[in-house]
């Protein structure tokens, strides 16, 4: 499977905000995440790091 877990980095730690994400759509003021079950989340953040081999996507909040 190709899904990834998405984490939010607050500068001190990383917190998982969504599992099994298969789609990330960019918008002017953030990202829309969708998982394999149809759950969606909009977050005002940008991609900081992606390690697809480890199924990890790190986001950081927009200022």
C-alpha positions in Angstrom: 0.0 0.0 0.0 1.1 3.5 -0.7 -0.6 5.5 2.0 1.3 7.7 4.4 0.8 9.0 7.9 0.8 12.8 8.2 2.4 14.6 11.2 2.3 18.2 12.2 5.6 19.7 13.5 5.1 22.5 16.0 8.9 23.2 16.3 9.3 21.1 19.4 7.6 17.8 18.5 5.6 15.9 15.9 2.0 14.9 16.4 0.2 12.5 14.0 -2.8 14.2 12.6 -4.0 11.7 10.1 -3.4 8.1 9.1 -3.6 6.3 5.7 -3.5 9.5 3.7 -3.6 8.9 -0.1 -4.3 12.4 -1.5 -3.0 15.8 -0.6 -4.4 18.8 -2.5 -2.8 22.2 -2.3 -4.9 25.3 -1.8 -4.0 28.9 -1.5 -4.2 28.9 2.3 -3.4 25.3 3.1 -3.8 21.6 2.2 -6.7 19.2 2.0 -5.8 15.7 3.2 -8.0 12.7 2.3 -7.5 9.2 3.6 -8.5 5.8 2.0 -11.7 5.8 4.0 -13.0 9.1 2.6 -12.2 11.2 5.7 -11.0 14.7 4.8 -9.1 17.3 6.7 -8.2 20.9 5.7 -5.2 22.3 7.5 -3.4 25.6 7.2 0.0 24.1 6.7 2.7 23.4 4.2 4.8 20.3 3.5 8.1 20.4 5.3 9.4 16.9 4.6 8.2 13.7 2.8 9.8 10.3 3.2 7.5 8.1 1.1 9.7 5.0 1.6 8.8 5.3 5.4 5.2 6.5 4.6 5.8 9.8 6.6 4.7 13.3 5.6 5.7 16.2 7.9 3.7 19.4 7.8 4.3 22.8 9.5 1.7 25.4 10.2 1.5 28.5 8.0 2.2 31.7 9.9 
